[in-house]
Amino acid sequence: MNGAESLLETLVACGVDTCFANPGTSEMHFVAALDKQEGMRSVLGLFEGVVTGAADGYARMAGKPACTLLHLGPGLANGLANLHNARRARVPLVNVVGEHATYHRHLDAPLTSDINGFASPVSGWIRAPETADQVAQAGAEAVAAACRPPGQIATLILPADTAWNEASGAASPIAPDRPNAPSDEAITAAAHALRSGESCALLMNGAALSEAGLELAGKIRTATGARLLADTFVTRIARGAGRVDVERVPYFGEQAEETLAGIQHLILVATKAPVTFFAYPGKPSELTPEGCDVHTLAAVDEDACAALAALVDALDAQVLDPGAMAHATTGLGTGPLDPAAIATSLGHLLPEHAIVVNEAATSGFAIPAMTAGALPHDWLDLTGGAIGQGLPTATGAAIACPDRKVLALEADGSGMYTLQALWTQARESLDVTTVIFANRKYAILQVELMRVGAGNPGRKAMDMLDLSRPDLDWVALATGMGVPASRATNMEEFNQQLARALATPGPALIEAVI
Amino acid sequence: MNGAESLLETLVACGVDTCFANPGTSEMHFVAALDKQEGMRSVLGLFEGVVTGAADGYARMAGKPACTLLHLGPGLANGLANLHNARRARVPLVNVVGEHATYHRHLDAPLTSDINGFASPVSGWIRAPETADQVAQAGAEAVAAACRPPGQIATLILPADTAWNEASGAASPIAPDRPNAPSDEAITAAAHALRSGESCALLMNGAALSEAGLELAGKIRTATGARLLADTFVTRIARGAGRVDVERVPYFGEQAEETLAGIQHLILVATKAPVTFFAYPGKPSELTPEGCDVHTLAAVDEDACAALAALVDALDAQVLDPGAMAHATTGLGTGPLDPAAIATSLGHLLPEHAIVVNEAATSGFAIPAMTAGALPHDWLDLTGGAIGQGLPTATGAAIACPDRKVLALEADGSGMYTLQALWTQARESLDVTTVIFANRKYAILQVELMRVGAGNPGRKAMDMLDLSRPDLDWVALATGMGVPASRATNMEEFNQQLARALATPGPALIEAVI
């Protein structure tokens, strides 16, 4: 077998069975090896941002890495923004990047670039084998590195001759590291704070937001009155009926300060102390209230659920009611077609075990509240602020969970970044319903322009924040990529179109003109 | 004035009057400053690959840099592939990247990333001012650095507080370096080779391919019988009636070897010795024939036209006929709709002084020959192999040259990478006619899969090289972004649609289903 075949066989042996790909000439032996490796599914994306975002969404839902296949430095470059998001999501991801043959690199052919340089800002691990014999072992190490808690991007750079030369065979899987156990001191300190009678809050992300983690957190809340908070943007959270609901730290700093005000002990579970997304002139960047003690119950690489369980034990809260949500919605949204009415309908119509991918930006502010009592679902956020994550992540989540409906809530400006994901949804017949919130502007920037004190904008400035002239026609765009689409201009149309899309398997897109 | 205002005023004073932008919160003061700076045009792209590719196309046609405005590391990352192409094109480009406020960076907010790391592989110059007072001078230096011969990418990283804090004023322009003069030794050696009676060829790129450079090269050919060759992919070349035509080094190595066979003296003018685009098992990567002497008449940073003029003088060829092309076309293409017939029609219908942007890939092989005798035009190639350059580059070229028709020849696979460029063409009413060669596959990869000896591909491999299931509908995609579009399924339709688009100002797209 050649190096590429040894890599594919190794990856499959390590449990990696899905490859999101956009290959080029230097990756042709990898592509040919896909044919021979029955255990590996390969999914084509027509742009690399789709490939990497899909690998992120896959990892969030499958709980294990997919691999990518990218074409040299520029192919990697096109996928970097969603790798940035995946890095922030702390998901495992094996990022395979083709490279010129080892003896061709020094010639500086047109596609030659510093692949290591491009990969470094997003990768926790990078290797570039120099011989075919090293490829399989590097593949096994890449999977182990990707799975190192809490999860990271492992980039494997594959020179073409290491793929086509004869290799000695596959490598054995390497047992992945387990997350570190939380320290007894951290648990004792958190329990002490929670028993102090002072105002306490748990701020959570990562595994703490799984159904099991939240149930434990709910028991702690019942036992102590502590507030339960989650980061503004989370990798994945279990929500809806039967799950413990948590408050989110709001996006805007002023609101976040209000939410956090009065907390005397902030207990971090798989996250860091809160900071604002951006700096604003004359406003604080750090959001921890003055005088508040910050306790790290579990660092991001530690076992958050074990830490919460130990804390439940320390508080003798094992048998307490976690205070899960009842199923409760307020019916279909009515009145004008706007984000609030849409949020109401989403809560009412969301199917059981749906996967909600949220890149709705300003149009999505009402949705968390209106879906808290919906049927149980998982919710995935834009974790790194690099817009263009939603449609690809929805694509990858649908590949990971073929039996669940995926609902992608997408701002029009963000959606345009990686709209090519719709084609992959059509080719793979993925069960994704996309709602485009077509407000025809970068609405967040119109707010932010004011908030940063940049003055009264004129036409030239506003043109940079505006998606009109011409209006985007998302029905045409989706149809052009093979996804059935419709446009809603009032709530009756929206409700009907959403109900139909959610009831029909396969991809569909609704442009909500708000 | 604040730092952003001082930067804008400096850029305009330095002759930079066009900004291709996709801003975010951290760039809002720059956006607000755009309003106050009448000398700067700002053009919105809905994806950063559009922004950077447009800046490349603009520079190729304007002969001076535009600036970009990109949002932090991920915004830069999305623009990197076309910056890679711009680097290979050796164009001047001022790449402005927003950054978190200096005091916010260490907090590792979600959008924080290693911007310097992302920028390094494509940038010849990088600066990140730490105070508002440093911004204007850094801007002036960025322009000078961008213009350093032959042209390069100067990346200016702009922390938000350096944009919003008070600055002391604009900086003065810095006189750009002139290209180095070619050495007398190089001219003497080239003249000696050309007079030797042995087989000689000039291999050219850069300014050598301007109308003036080619005329000089033509005189050298007349005087000595030397062959005139250009690189496979060139930044810009003057072509058509009245211009001196040159042979291109073919893309495929075997054909390139054939083209170069027998050359005893290869004289390089603003380029390097030829190498294959990719490595292939058992085949050479270097294309210079064995025993051939390689002479560098002008290095890439030297004045290629001055070198050619000096060589003309040395050969006493000043008054010789350069052998320019006569105007000659073979009428409209007929028969089945295929790349050859389309190429024939393109040669016949190409308007005078059109700008041809070529990213037609395998569908474009016949076009150079069929347009050699067309009306005079400029031709821009995909220089760095990172597909997705054509539509953005056409956009930027149209901004630079509002009085000239731009014809973008675009492969469907490549076009999908940065299709958002069509929206910018619509918003700015740019005079761009796009022809999509819709063969519904990555045809080059189907060829390359065989050429690299990757074996007989099965269905799973071929699926990765195929754009069907579903077919892309380019008429819908273009219409969805406000560009009038039509589909041609035979040559009669194609000829009619092309003639109409070329006769009508404004953007138009023709999907040629080949």
Interface residues (C-beta under 8 A of the other chain):
Chain A: A21 P23 G24 T25 S26 M28 H29 V31 A32 L34 D35 S42 L44 L46 F47 G49 L72 G73 P74 G75 A77 N78 L80 A81 H84 N85 R88 H100 A101 Y103 H104 L107 D108 A109 P110 L111 S113 D114 G117 F118 S120 P121 V122 A160 D161 W164 F233 K272 V275 T276 F277 F278 A279 P281 S285 E286 T383 G384 G385 A386 G388 G413 M416 Y417 L419 Q420 W423 A426 R427 I444 L445 E448 L449 V452 G453 A454 G455 P457 G458 R459 K460 A461 D463 M464 L465 D466 L467 R469 P470 D471 L472 D473 W474 V475 A476 L477 T479 G480 M481 G482
Chain B: A21 P23 G24 T25 S26 M28 H29 V31 A32 L34 D35 S42 L44 L46 F47 G49 L72 G73 P74 G75 A77 N78 L80 A81 H84 N85 R88 H100 A101 Y103 H104 L107 D108 A109 P110 L111 S113 D114 G117 F118 S120 P121 V122 A160 D161 W164 F233 K272 V275 T276 F277 F278 A279 P281 S285 E286 T383 G384 G385 A386 G388 G413 M416 Y417 L419 Q420 W423 A426 R427 I444 L445 E448 L449 V452 G453 A454 G455 P457 G458 R459 K460 A461 D463 M464 L465 D466 L467 R469 P470 D471 L472 D473 W474 V475 A476 L477 T479 G480 M481 G482
